[in-house]
Amino acid sequence: MTEQLRKRCFDPVVDQRTRLLVLGSLPGEKSLAVQQYYANRQNQFWRLMSEVTGTSLVELDYAARLETLMAHGVGLWDVVAEAHRPGSLDSAIRERDDNDLLGLLARYPSIVALAFNGGTAAKLGVKVLGEHAVRYQLFELPSSSPAHTRPYAEKLCCWASLKRVLGS
């Protein structure tokens, strides 16, 4: 496989206020191109998190979106650190290296809940957590990706369960 197909995730967006960590699998092509989480305008992540936080994130610039999430106790990262993947589909991920999720959680003891954005993130993330999974409230959410075609209202119903972690 060519080196150009090797994709790397972004640094985690977390701080001492983070109570909920939202974990994707690995950023897609559009996100990687602009170095921003959930940059594909068809991805519903920012809309869903607007509902969860009660704050309109969609109209904000990227830096303000991240700061607003962190102010609400929400962090972002990915389960996969690096992998070969042509395109953006999780099903194409090969030869992956996982992030040190346990190390991050040890550095940020305020994190009490993990929300997996999609089935691949959940499957890989729970595997990485191993026996430590019982320490956290876990949410396996339908993917916010446009490739995951459940109706928005269905996705929102599931994502709204995150409100109880944030107290909103």
DALIN-V733663 format. One line per field, one symbol per residue. ss: DSSP state (h for helix, s for strand, l for the rest). phi: phi as a letter, one per 30 degrees, with the letter a starting at -180 (. if undefined). A space follows every 50 residues. Layout:
ss: ???
phi: ???
This chain:
ss: llhhhsssllllsllllllsssssllllhhhhhhllllllllllhhhhhh hhhllllllllhhhhhhhhhhllssssslssssslllllhhhlsssssll hhhhhhhlllllssssslhhhhhhhhhhhhhhhhhlssssslllllllll lhhhhhhhhhhhhhhhll
phi: .dddddcbdcddcbadddcbccccdaededdddchbehdddddceddddd dddibdcedddeddddddeddciccbabdddaadadicdedcdbhdcddd dddddddbdddcbbccdjddeddddddddhddeddbdcbccdeddddccd eeeddeedddddedddic
